[in-house]
Amino acid sequence: MNINVRLSCYGTIMRVMNAETFSQNQAARIVGGKMRLEHLIRAGKVRAIKGNDTAQNGHWRINAADVLRNARAVDRCARMSVL
């Protein structure tokens, strides 16, 4: 597959996922942990909105494209040992 096709597919995926959100747990699993996710949110690299600002247990909606852009590759063997 040539580089232009790959970039086109990447752009399409990011454009579609920009309208989607992940839960806090899903996003943390993709980026490599809760602490890393919190750091990315504080740094402004990942957009996140708390569903109900006044409630302590409000659900977080985290932009899926930002999460995928900051995804951390996980070694398959290490991941299998966690499962």
KOLGU-4560 file (N, C-alpha, C; in nm, 3 decimals, padded with zeros to 5 digits):
<recs>
<n_xx: 00.085 n_yy: -00.117 n_zz: 00.000 ca_xx: 00.000 ca_yy: 00.000 ca_zz: 00.000 c_xx: 00.090 c_yy: 00.124 c_zz: 00.000 mol: A seq: 1 type: MET>
<n_xx: 00.066 n_yy: 00.217 n_zz: -00.088 ca_xx: 00.155 ca_yy: 00.332 ca_zz: -00.095 c_xx: 00.122 c_yy: 00.435 c_zz: 00.012 mol: A seq: 2 type: ASN>
<n_xx: 00.214 n_yy: 00.527 n_zz: 00.036 ca_xx: 00.203 ca_yy: 00.622 ca_zz: 00.148 c_xx: 00.083 c_yy: 00.716 c_zz: 00.134 mol: A seq: 3 type: ILE>
<n_xx: 00.048 n_yy: 00.754 n_zz: 00.013 ca_xx: -00.067 ca_yy: 00.844 ca_zz: -00.006 c_xx: -00.198 c_yy: 00.777 c_zz: 00.032 mol: A seq: 4 type: ASN>
<n_xx: -00.210 n_yy: 00.650 n_zz: 00.002 ca_xx: -00.331 ca_yy: 00.575 ca_zz: 00.039 c_xx: -00.339 c_yy: 00.563 c_zz: 00.191 mol: A seq: 5 type: VAL>
<n_xx: -00.225 n_yy: 00.534 n_zz: 00.256 ca_xx: -00.223 ca_yy: 00.522 ca_zz: 00.402 c_xx: -00.262 c_yy: 00.653 c_zz: 00.468 mol: A seq: 6 type: ARG>
<n_xx: -00.205 n_yy: 00.764 n_zz: 00.419 ca_xx: -00.239 ca_yy: 00.895 ca_zz: 00.476 c_xx: -00.385 c_yy: 00.929 c_zz: 00.454 mol: A seq: 7 type: LEU>
<n_xx: -00.439 n_yy: 00.890 n_zz: 00.340 ca_xx: -00.580 ca_yy: 00.915 ca_zz: 00.313 c_xx: -00.668 c_yy: 00.835 c_zz: 00.408 mol: A seq: 8 type: SER>
<n_xx: -00.633 n_yy: 00.710 n_zz: 00.432 ca_xx: -00.710 ca_yy: 00.626 ca_zz: 00.526 c_xx: -00.700 c_yy: 00.682 c_zz: 00.667 mol: A seq: 9 type: CYS>
<n_xx: -00.580 n_yy: 00.724 n_zz: 00.708 ca_xx: -00.560 ca_yy: 00.782 ca_zz: 00.840 c_xx: -00.646 c_yy: 00.907 c_zz: 00.857 mol: A seq: 10 type: TYR>
<n_xx: -00.645 n_yy: 00.994 n_zz: 00.756 ca_xx: -00.724 ca_yy: 01.116 ca_zz: 00.762 c_xx: -00.873 c_yy: 01.088 c_zz: 00.771 mol: A seq: 11 type: GLY>
<n_xx: -00.918 n_yy: 00.988 n_zz: 00.697 ca_xx: -01.060 ca_yy: 00.950 ca_zz: 00.701 c_xx: -01.098 c_yy: 00.898 c_zz: 00.839 mol: A seq: 12 type: THR>
<n_xx: -01.014 n_yy: 00.812 n_zz: 00.895 ca_xx: -01.041 ca_yy: 00.757 ca_zz: 01.028 c_xx: -01.047 c_yy: 00.869 c_zz: 01.131 mol: A seq: 13 type: ILE>
<n_xx: -00.952 n_yy: 00.961 n_zz: 01.128 ca_xx: -00.950 ca_yy: 01.071 ca_zz: 01.226 c_xx: -01.071 c_yy: 01.163 c_zz: 01.209 mol: A seq: 14 type: MET>
<n_xx: -01.110 n_yy: 01.187 n_zz: 01.085 ca_xx: -01.226 ca_yy: 01.274 ca_zz: 01.059 c_xx: -01.354 c_yy: 01.211 c_zz: 01.114 mol: A seq: 15 type: ARG>
<n_xx: -01.370 n_yy: 01.081 n_zz: 01.094 ca_xx: -01.489 ca_yy: 01.012 ca_zz: 01.143 c_xx: -01.488 c_yy: 01.004 c_zz: 01.295 mol: A seq: 16 type: VAL>
<n_xx: -01.374 n_yy: 00.969 n_zz: 01.353 ca_xx: -01.364 ca_yy: 00.951 ca_zz: 01.498 c_xx: -01.368 c_yy: 01.082 c_zz: 01.575 mol: A seq: 17 type: MET>
<n_xx: -01.348 n_yy: 01.195 n_zz: 01.508 ca_xx: -01.355 ca_yy: 01.325 ca_zz: 01.576 c_xx: -01.494 c_yy: 01.350 c_zz: 01.632 mol: A seq: 18 type: ASN>
<n_xx: -01.595 n_yy: 01.289 n_zz: 01.574 ca_xx: -01.734 ca_yy: 01.307 ca_zz: 01.621 c_xx: -01.772 c_yy: 01.203 c_zz: 01.727 mol: A seq: 19 type: ALA>
<n_xx: -01.683 n_yy: 01.111 n_zz: 01.758 ca_xx: -01.711 ca_yy: 01.005 ca_zz: 01.854 c_xx: -01.640 c_yy: 01.031 c_zz: 01.987 mol: A seq: 20 type: GLU>
<n_xx: -01.687 n_yy: 00.963 n_zz: 02.092 ca_xx: -01.624 ca_yy: 00.977 ca_zz: 02.223 c_xx: -01.600 c_yy: 00.839 c_zz: 02.284 mol: A seq: 21 type: THR>
<n_xx: -01.502 n_yy: 00.835 n_zz: 02.374 ca_xx: -01.472 ca_yy: 00.716 ca_zz: 02.451 c_xx: -01.500 c_yy: 00.746 c_zz: 02.598 mol: A seq: 22 type: PHE>
<n_xx: -01.527 n_yy: 00.641 n_zz: 02.674 ca_xx: -01.536 ca_yy: 00.657 ca_zz: 02.819 c_xx: -01.395 c_yy: 00.674 c_zz: 02.875 mol: A seq: 23 type: SER>
<n_xx: -01.387 n_yy: 00.713 n_zz: 03.001 ca_xx: -01.257 ca_yy: 00.732 ca_zz: 03.063 c_xx: -01.178 c_yy: 00.601 c_zz: 03.067 mol: A seq: 24 type: GLN>
<n_xx: -01.243 n_yy: 00.490 n_zz: 03.097 ca_xx: -01.174 ca_yy: 00.361 ca_zz: 03.103 c_xx: -01.125 c_yy: 00.317 c_zz: 02.966 mol: A seq: 25 type: ASN>
<n_xx: -01.207 n_yy: 00.334 n_zz: 02.863 ca_xx: -01.166 ca_yy: 00.296 ca_zz: 02.728 c_xx: -01.046 c_yy: 00.380 c_zz: 02.684 mol: A seq: 26 type: GLN>
<n_xx: -01.054 n_yy: 00.511 n_zz: 02.706 ca_xx: -00.946 ca_yy: 00.600 ca_zz: 02.664 c_xx: -00.817 c_yy: 00.569 c_zz: 02.739 mol: A seq: 27 type: ALA>
<n_xx: -00.826 n_yy: 00.543 n_zz: 02.868 ca_xx: -00.707 ca_yy: 00.511 ca_zz: 02.948 c_xx: -00.640 c_yy: 00.384 c_zz: 02.897 mol: A seq: 28 type: ALA>
<n_xx: -00.719 n_yy: 00.285 n_zz: 02.861 ca_xx: -00.663 ca_yy: 00.159 ca_zz: 02.810 c_xx: -00.589 c_yy: 00.182 c_zz: 02.679 mol: A seq: 29 type: ARG>
<n_xx: -00.640 n_yy: 00.271 n_zz: 02.594 ca_xx: -00.579 ca_yy: 00.295 ca_zz: 02.463 c_xx: -00.451 c_yy: 00.377 c_zz: 02.474 mol: A seq: 30 type: ILE>
<n_xx: -00.451 n_yy: 00.480 n_zz: 02.560 ca_xx: -00.333 ca_yy: 00.567 ca_zz: 02.568 c_xx: -00.224 c_yy: 00.514 c_zz: 02.659 mol: A seq: 31 type: VAL>
<n_xx: -00.253 n_yy: 00.412 n_zz: 02.737 ca_xx: -00.148 ca_yy: 00.354 ca_zz: 02.819 c_xx: -00.163 c_yy: 00.374 c_zz: 02.967 mol: A seq: 32 type: GLY>
<n_xx: -00.282 n_yy: 00.409 n_zz: 03.014 ca_xx: -00.306 ca_yy: 00.420 ca_zz: 03.156 c_xx: -00.377 c_yy: 00.549 c_zz: 03.195 mol: A seq: 33 type: GLY>
<n_xx: -00.434 n_yy: 00.546 n_zz: 03.315 ca_xx: -00.513 ca_yy: 00.660 ca_zz: 03.363 c_xx: -00.426 c_yy: 00.783 c_zz: 03.387 mol: A seq: 34 type: LYS>
<n_xx: -00.306 n_yy: 00.763 n_zz: 03.442 ca_xx: -00.218 ca_yy: 00.877 ca_zz: 03.469 c_xx: -00.175 c_yy: 00.945 c_zz: 03.338 mol: A seq: 35 type: MET>
<n_xx: -00.143 n_yy: 00.865 n_zz: 03.238 ca_xx: -00.104 ca_yy: 00.923 ca_zz: 03.108 c_xx: -00.222 c_yy: 00.997 c_zz: 03.047 mol: A seq: 36 type: ARG>
<n_xx: -00.342 n_yy: 00.941 n_zz: 03.056 ca_xx: -00.461 ca_yy: 01.008 ca_zz: 03.004 c_xx: -00.481 c_yy: 01.143 c_zz: 03.074 mol: A seq: 37 type: LEU>
<n_xx: -00.471 n_yy: 01.144 n_zz: 03.206 ca_xx: -00.487 ca_yy: 01.269 ca_zz: 03.281 c_xx: -00.381 c_yy: 01.372 c_zz: 03.241 mol: A seq: 38 type: GLU>
<n_xx: -00.258 n_yy: 01.327 n_zz: 03.219 ca_xx: -00.152 ca_yy: 01.417 ca_zz: 03.175 c_xx: -00.184 c_yy: 01.475 c_zz: 03.037 mol: A seq: 39 type: HIS>
<n_xx: -00.231 n_yy: 01.391 n_zz: 02.945 ca_xx: -00.267 ca_yy: 01.438 ca_zz: 02.811 c_xx: -00.381 c_yy: 01.538 c_zz: 02.814 mol: A seq: 40 type: LEU>
<n_xx: -00.478 n_yy: 01.517 n_zz: 02.903 ca_xx: -00.590 ca_yy: 01.610 ca_zz: 02.916 c_xx: -00.540 c_yy: 01.744 c_zz: 02.970 mol: A seq: 41 type: ILE>
<n_xx: -00.457 n_yy: 01.740 n_zz: 03.075 ca_xx: -00.402 ca_yy: 01.864 ca_zz: 03.132 c_xx: -00.316 c_yy: 01.940 c_zz: 03.032 mol: A seq: 42 type: ARG>
<n_xx: -00.242 n_yy: 01.867 n_zz: 02.947 ca_xx: -00.155 ca_yy: 01.929 ca_zz: 02.848 c_xx: -00.234 c_yy: 01.982 c_zz: 02.728 mol: A seq: 43 type: ALA>
<n_xx: -00.364 n_yy: 01.949 n_zz: 02.720 ca_xx: -00.446 ca_yy: 01.996 ca_zz: 02.610 c_xx: -00.434 c_yy: 01.912 c_zz: 02.484 mol: A seq: 44 type: GLY>
<n_xx: -00.372 n_yy: 01.795 n_zz: 02.494 ca_xx: -00.356 ca_yy: 01.709 ca_zz: 02.378 c_xx: -00.478 c_yy: 01.621 c_zz: 02.354 mol: A seq: 45 type: LYS>
<n_xx: -00.560 n_yy: 01.604 n_zz: 02.457 ca_xx: -00.683 ca_yy: 01.526 ca_zz: 02.447 c_xx: -00.797 c_yy: 01.609 c_zz: 02.503 mol: A seq: 46 type: VAL>
<n_xx: -00.903 n_yy: 01.626 n_zz: 02.423 ca_xx: -01.019 ca_yy: 01.702 ca_zz: 02.469 c_xx: -01.113 c_yy: 01.611 c_zz: 02.546 mol: A seq: 47 type: ARG>
<n_xx: -01.158 n_yy: 01.659 n_zz: 02.662 ca_xx: -01.247 ca_yy: 01.581 ca_zz: 02.747 c_xx: -01.353 c_yy: 01.673 c_zz: 02.807 mol: A seq: 48 type: ALA>
<n_xx: -01.474 n_yy: 01.620 n_zz: 02.817 ca_xx: -01.585 ca_yy: 01.695 ca_zz: 02.875 c_xx: -01.650 c_yy: 01.607 c_zz: 02.980 mol: A seq: 49 type: ILE>
<n_xx: -01.670 n_yy: 01.664 n_zz: 03.098 ca_xx: -01.740 ca_yy: 01.590 ca_zz: 03.203 c_xx: -01.888 c_yy: 01.608 c_zz: 03.178 mol: A seq: 50 type: LYS>
<n_xx: -01.961 n_yy: 01.497 n_zz: 03.171 ca_xx: -02.103 ca_yy: 01.499 ca_zz: 03.136 c_xx: -02.187 c_yy: 01.586 c_zz: 03.226 mol: A seq: 51 type: GLY>
<n_xx: -02.168 n_yy: 01.577 n_zz: 03.356 ca_xx: -02.244 ca_yy: 01.656 ca_zz: 03.452 c_xx: -02.144 c_yy: 01.722 c_zz: 03.547 mol: A seq: 52 type: ASN>
<n_xx: -02.117 n_yy: 01.850 n_zz: 03.525 ca_xx: -02.014 ca_yy: 01.921 ca_zz: 03.601 c_xx: -02.042 c_yy: 01.925 c_zz: 03.751 mol: A seq: 53 type: ASP>
<n_xx: -02.168 n_yy: 01.923 n_zz: 03.789 ca_xx: -02.200 ca_yy: 01.938 ca_zz: 03.931 c_xx: -02.196 c_yy: 01.806 c_zz: 04.007 mol: A seq: 54 type: THR>
<n_xx: -02.209 n_yy: 01.695 n_zz: 03.937 ca_xx: -02.212 ca_yy: 01.565 ca_zz: 04.005 c_xx: -02.070 c_yy: 01.509 c_zz: 04.020 mol: A seq: 55 type: ALA>
<n_xx: -02.044 n_yy: 01.449 n_zz: 04.132 ca_xx: -01.914 ca_yy: 01.390 ca_zz: 04.158 c_xx: -01.888 c_yy: 01.271 c_zz: 04.065 mol: A seq: 56 type: GLN>
<n_xx: -01.991 n_yy: 01.198 n_zz: 04.033 ca_xx: -01.975 ca_yy: 01.078 ca_zz: 03.952 c_xx: -02.019 c_yy: 01.099 c_zz: 03.806 mol: A seq: 57 type: ASN>
<n_xx: -02.005 n_yy: 01.220 n_zz: 03.754 ca_xx: -02.043 ca_yy: 01.247 ca_zz: 03.615 c_xx: -01.955 c_yy: 01.171 c_zz: 03.518 mol: A seq: 58 type: GLY>
<n_xx: -02.013 n_yy: 01.123 n_zz: 03.409 ca_xx: -01.939 ca_yy: 01.046 ca_zz: 03.310 c_xx: -01.855 c_yy: 01.139 c_zz: 03.223 mol: A seq: 59 type: HIS>
<n_xx: -01.732 n_yy: 01.097 n_zz: 03.193 ca_xx: -01.644 ca_yy: 01.173 ca_zz: 03.105 c_xx: -01.668 c_yy: 01.130 c_zz: 02.961 mol: A seq: 60 type: TRP>
<n_xx: -01.666 n_yy: 01.228 n_zz: 02.871 ca_xx: -01.671 ca_yy: 01.202 ca_zz: 02.727 c_xx: -01.539 c_yy: 01.253 c_zz: 02.670 mol: A seq: 61 type: ARG>
<n_xx: -01.459 n_yy: 01.163 n_zz: 02.618 ca_xx: -01.325 ca_yy: 01.196 ca_zz: 02.572 c_xx: -01.318 c_yy: 01.176 c_zz: 02.422 mol: A seq: 62 type: ILE>
<n_xx: -01.269 n_yy: 01.279 n_zz: 02.351 ca_xx: -01.267 ca_yy: 01.277 ca_zz: 02.205 c_xx: -01.187 c_yy: 01.158 c_zz: 02.152 mol: A seq: 63 type: ASN>
<n_xx: -01.249 n_yy: 01.077 n_zz: 02.069 ca_xx: -01.190 ca_yy: 00.953 ca_zz: 02.020 c_xx: -01.070 c_yy: 00.978 c_zz: 01.927 mol: A seq: 64 type: ALA>
<n_xx: -01.077 n_yy: 01.080 n_zz: 01.843 ca_xx: -00.966 ca_yy: 01.108 ca_zz: 01.751 c_xx: -00.841 c_yy: 01.148 c_zz: 01.829 mol: A seq: 65 type: ALA>
<n_xx: -00.859 n_yy: 01.229 n_zz: 01.934 ca_xx: -00.745 ca_yy: 01.269 ca_zz: 02.016 c_xx: -00.683 c_yy: 01.148 c_zz: 02.086 mol: A seq: 66 type: ASP>
<n_xx: -00.767 n_yy: 01.058 n_zz: 02.133 ca_xx: -00.717 ca_yy: 00.937 ca_zz: 02.201 c_xx: -00.640 c_yy: 00.851 c_zz: 02.102 mol: A seq: 67 type: VAL>
<n_xx: -00.693 n_yy: 00.829 n_zz: 01.984 ca_xx: -00.624 ca_yy: 00.747 ca_zz: 01.884 c_xx: -00.494 c_yy: 00.811 c_zz: 01.840 mol: A seq: 68 type: LEU>
<n_xx: -00.491 n_yy: 00.943 n_zz: 01.831 ca_xx: -00.369 ca_yy: 01.014 ca_zz: 01.792 c_xx: -00.259 c_yy: 00.994 c_zz: 01.896 mol: A seq: 69 type: ARG>
<n_xx: -00.297 n_yy: 00.974 n_zz: 02.022 ca_xx: -00.200 ca_yy: 00.958 ca_zz: 02.130 c_xx: -00.194 c_yy: 00.814 c_zz: 02.182 mol: A seq: 70 type: ASN>
<n_xx: -00.239 n_yy: 00.719 n_zz: 02.100 ca_xx: -00.240 ca_yy: 00.578 ca_zz: 02.141 c_xx: -00.098 c_yy: 00.529 c_zz: 02.162 mol: A seq: 71 type: ALA>
<n_xx: -00.083 n_yy: 00.445 n_zz: 02.262 ca_xx: 00.047 ca_yy: 00.387 ca_zz: 02.292 c_xx: 00.044 c_yy: 00.241 c_zz: 02.249 mol: A seq: 72 type: ARG>
<n_xx: 00.146 n_yy: 00.201 n_zz: 02.172 ca_xx: 00.155 ca_yy: 00.062 ca_zz: 02.128 c_xx: 00.187 c_yy: -00.026 c_zz: 02.248 mol: A seq: 73 type: ALA>
<n_xx: 00.115 n_yy: -00.136 n_zz: 02.260 ca_xx: 00.135 ca_yy: -00.229 ca_zz: 02.370 c_xx: 00.188 c_yy: -00.360 c_zz: 02.314 mol: A seq: 74 type: VAL>
<n_xx: 00.291 n_yy: -00.414 n_zz: 02.377 ca_xx: 00.345 ca_yy: -00.542 ca_zz: 02.336 c_xx: 00.237 c_yy: -00.648 c_zz: 02.353 mol: A seq: 75 type: ASP>
<n_xx: 00.213 n_yy: -00.728 n_zz: 02.251 ca_xx: 00.105 ca_yy: -00.826 ca_zz: 02.254 c_xx: 00.123 c_yy: -00.927 c_zz: 02.367 mol: A seq: 76 type: ARG>
<n_xx: 00.243 n_yy: -00.970 n_zz: 02.393 ca_xx: 00.268 ca_yy: -01.068 ca_zz: 02.501 c_xx: 00.238 c_yy: -01.008 c_zz: 02.637 mol: A seq: 77 type: CYS>
<n_xx: 00.276 n_yy: -00.883 n_zz: 02.658 ca_xx: 00.249 ca_yy: -00.818 ca_zz: 02.785 c_xx: 00.099 c_yy: -00.801 c_zz: 02.805 mol: A seq: 78 type: ALA>
<n_xx: 00.027 n_yy: -00.767 n_zz: 02.699 ca_xx: -00.116 ca_yy: -00.747 ca_zz: 02.709 c_xx: -00.187 c_yy: -00.879 c_zz: 02.739 mol: A seq: 79 type: ARG>
<n_xx: -00.141 n_yy: -00.987 n_zz: 02.680 ca_xx: -00.204 ca_yy: -01.117 ca_zz: 02.704 c_xx: -00.188 c_yy: -01.161 c_zz: 02.849 mol: A seq: 80 type: MET>
<n_xx: -00.077 n_yy: -01.125 n_zz: 02.913 ca_xx: -00.059 ca_yy: -01.164 ca_zz: 03.052 c_xx: -00.153 c_yy: -01.088 c_zz: 03.145 mol: A seq: 81 type: SER>
<n_xx: -00.195 n_yy: -00.968 n_zz: 03.104 ca_xx: -00.289 ca_yy: -00.890 ca_zz: 03.184 c_xx: -00.429 c_yy: -00.948 c_zz: 03.174 mol: A seq: 82 type: VAL>
<n_xx: -00.465 n_yy: -00.997 n_zz: 03.056 ca_xx: -00.598 ca_yy: -01.053 ca_zz: 03.035 c_xx: -00.611 c_yy: -01.179 c_zz: 03.116 mol: A seq: 83 type: LEU>
</recs>
